[in-house]
Amino acid sequence: MTLDATCYTQGDAFQREKRTVFAQEWLPIAVREQLAQPGQYVAASVGGWPMLAVCGTDGVTRAFRNTCRHKNMLLVEQDSGVCETFRCRFHGWTYDRAGALCDAPPAVAPAGDRAQHGLVPMGLQAWQQVILVNLQSPEPPADVGELDSTCGVLVAACRHHAGMRMMDVACNWKTLLESVLNDDAVIWRWPTLLLRAAGDALWIDQIVPRTFLRTRVVRHVYVAAPGASGVAQPALTLLDVLKSQAEQLQVERAQGKTADATPTHVAALHARLAKAYASDVPA
C-alpha cells in the first residue's frame, strides 16, 4: 500500500486514525521521571483525544481522560506541572489526584453519589522508563516482550535521564515517522514510540499527533552514567534537523509525491495503516 496525498493533507484520514489507531493502541504519554513525585502530571492531546497521567498522593500513577465529567470540557490545559487537585475552570468541579470528584459548587453539584462522577480512567502500563496509556483497554500491551528482546539491555543500561526537549513540527504525524523510519537503526513501536541507540546514550521519542498538519515530538535522552549527561545537548539539538526534514517532506506530500515504501519500517507503517483503515466500517 502507498498512501496518497490526501492521507497527509486532509482531515478525513486523521479522523479515521483517531477512531482506529489512537483510540485503540497503547501510546506513550510520559517517562517515569515526569511522574515520579506525588502530584506531578502530564497532559496531552493525542490524535484528538485529551489524556492526563498523574502520580497520586499514594505514589501510584494513573491515567484519565482529560475532560471534566460535568460538561466534558477540557480539564487540565498545561502540558505538565504539579497539583494538589484539578479544578475545571468552567464550572468548578474539582478532582483529587486519584481522579475522584471531591468538590463542586452547590448550583452545579451532581445529584447522588459523587463516586459515580470521577474522571474516566484509562489503561496505563510502564515499560522500562516509558509510560504507556490506552483509551479503552486495561490489558497489558502484548508486544512488550518483543521490545525487551530488541532493546531491553540498552534501555536497562541507560537509566539516567539527561535531558528533554519538546518541539512542534508543521507536518502530518505519518510524514514525521517516514522521515525517521528510513533508518533501520531506529527501533519503532507502533504507532508512536521511537527508540535509538547513540553511542552510550538512548533516545526515546514520543510522537504526538495534534492535528492532521501538526505533530509534536518529545525527545528524552538517557545515559549510562550521570557524568555522561553532556551527550544530551547534541541529541536534543538534532530535533531541529528532524523538523526541517519533516516539514520539507510534508511539502512534497502536499505536491503529490508518495512515500518510498522500500524501507522495512515504512512498509510496516503503511501495512498497519491499511489494516486500520479497513477496520473503519461505518455503524
N, C-alpha and C positions, 0 to 999 in steps of 0.2 A: 504494500500500500504506500502511495505517495500522497501526502496531504496537499490540497490545492490552496491557493492564496487566501480564500475566504476563511479557512480554518485558523488563520493567523491574524486576520484583519477585521473580522466582523464578530458581533456579539452572540450570534446564534450558536456557534461551536462552543463558545465559552459557557453558555447556559447548559448545553449538553454535558460538558465536562463537569460543571457544578453538580449536576444530578448523578452522573455515572462514575466520576472519579473522586472528586473532593468530598462528596457525601458518603463515599463507600470505603475509601482507603485509609490506611494509617499514615498520618502526616507529621513531620517534625514541627514542633512549636517552640522548643527551647532546649537548652542544655542544663545539666544539673546545677551548675554554678549560679544560674539565674534564679533558681528556685530553692536555694539551699537553706534560707532562713525563714522563720515564720513571718507571713505577711508579704513576702516577695511574690510578685505576679508578672506574667507576660500575657499580653493580649494581642491578637492578630485577626485580620480578616483574610481567610484563606479560600480562594476561589469563590468569594461571595458569602462565606459562612463565618460569622463572628465567633471567635473562640477565646477562652480565658483559661489559663492554668495558674494555680496559686498554691503556695505552701501554707498549710493550715497551722493553727496555733499548736496542734499536736505534732507538727513536723511531717504530716502526711501531705503529699502533693496530689491535688485533684484537678480535674478539668471540667469545664461547664460551657454551655452555650452563653456567649457574652450578650445576652438580652434579658431585660427585666421581664418578670412574669406578669406584670400588670398590663402593659400595652405593647410588649415585645419591642421596646425601644433599646437602642444600644446602651449598655450599662457602663462599661469602662472604656474611656476614649484614649488614654495614654498607652503607649506601647509597653511600658514596663514601669515598675515602681514598688513601693511598699505601702500597704494599707492595713488598718485595723478592721475596717468594714468597707463595703462597696455600696454607695448610695446613688440611686438613679436621679439624675438632675431634673427629670421631667415631673415626677410626682412623688419623689421622696421615699420610695420603697428602699429598704436598707437590708443588706445581706451580710452575714458573717463570713469568715474565711473558709468555712465548710460549706458555703452555699445556702445556708438556711436563712429564711426570712426572719429578721429579728426586730424590725420596726417598720411602721408605715403610718403616715398621718391619718387620724381618725376618719377624715372625709373620704379617703380612698382606700382604707384598710380592707383587706379581704374578709369575707364572712367565713365563719367556721374555723377549722384547724389550720393554723399557719404552716404547719409541717407540709401541707399539700401545695405550698406556693414557693418552695425553694427553687433555686436555679436548676435548670435542666442539666443533669450530669452527662458527661461524655466519657468514652473509654480512654484510659491512659495507661501507657506502658513505658518503662525505661529500658533502653538498650544501651549498655555501656554509659557514655555521657549524654546520650540523646534522649529527650523526652518526646514520645510519640503520642498523638491523640487520634481518636476516631469518633466521628459524629454519631455513629449508630452502635457499633459493636464493642462490648467489653472483653471479648475473647482475644487472647494474645495474638499478635501477628505471627503468621505461620513461617515467615522467611527469616526469622532472627537467627536460626541455626546456620543458614546459608551465609549470612553476614559474618557470623563468628568464624566460619571456615575460610572466608576470603580476606578478612582484615582484622579479626579478633585479636591476634597477637599484637599488631601495630597499635590498635586502639587501646589495648590494655597497658602498653608500654608508655604511651603518651598521655599522662594523667594531669599535667599541669596546664591550666588554662592561661594562655599567654596574651590573648588579645581578641577583640571582636570588632567587626565593622558592619554597618548596615548601609545598603545602597539601593536606591530605586532606579530602575532601568526602563526606558521607554520602548518596551517590546513585549510581545506575547510570551507567556511562560515557556511554550514549546520552542520558540526561537532561541531563548536563552539556553535551554537544555541542549539544543542541537549545536550551539556554538561551543559547548563543553564536551559533549559526548563523542565527538570525533577523535578524542584522545582515549585510547584503550587503557591508559594507566588510571583513569578515573573509575572509582567504584560507585556504581549508581544503584540506589534502591528506589524502585517505582513507588510513587511517582516523583517525589520532590526532594530527595535526600542524596547528596553527593559527598563522597569522601576521597581524599587523595593524600598519598604519602609524598612528602617533600623533604628529603634528607632525614633528619631526626625529628621532623615535625609532622603533624597531621592536620589537614584542613578539613573542616566539616562545614558544608554549605547547606543552608536551608533555602529552598526556592519557594517564595511566597507569591502565588498568583493573586494579584489585587484586582485588576480588570483585564479585559482582553487585549489591552495595549499598554499595560504597566505591570511590572514584576519587581518584587523586592528580593534582594539576595542578602542573607545574613551569614557572614563568614566567621567561624570560630577557629582559632589556631591553638593547638595543643602541642606541648613539647615534653620530652622525656625528663628534663631536669629544670628546676626553676632558673638556673643560671643561663639557660639557652633561650630566654624569652626575647632576645634581640632578633631572632629569626622571624618574629611575628610581623614586624612592620613591612618587610618586603612582600609577604603573603597578602597582607591587607591592602597594600598599595596596588597590587596586581588586579584588584577589583576594578580599577579604572580602565585597564586594558580589556577586561571582560565586558564592561559596559559599552565601550566603543565598538567592540566586535559584534556584540549582540544587537546594538542599535543599527549598525550598518547592515547586518543580516536581515533585520526587520524591514528595512527599506527594500531589499531585494525580494523578500516575500511579498511585499505590497505590490511590487512590479511584476509579480507572477512567476518568479524564479523558484522552482520547487527545491526541496531539500535533497541532498545527496544521502540516500539510504544505504550506502555501502558500509559505513562503519557499523560494527555489530550493535553497539548501544543505540544508535539512531534507528536502525531497523527494528530493534526490540521496542523502542518507544512508539514507532508507528504501528507495530502489531498490537501493542496494548491499547492504543487509542482506537484502532479499528474494532477491537473486541468491545471496548466501552461504548463506542458509538452504536454498534449493532445491538447492544442491550437496551438502548434507549427507545423502547417501544411505547407509544402513547397509550395511556389507560383507556 
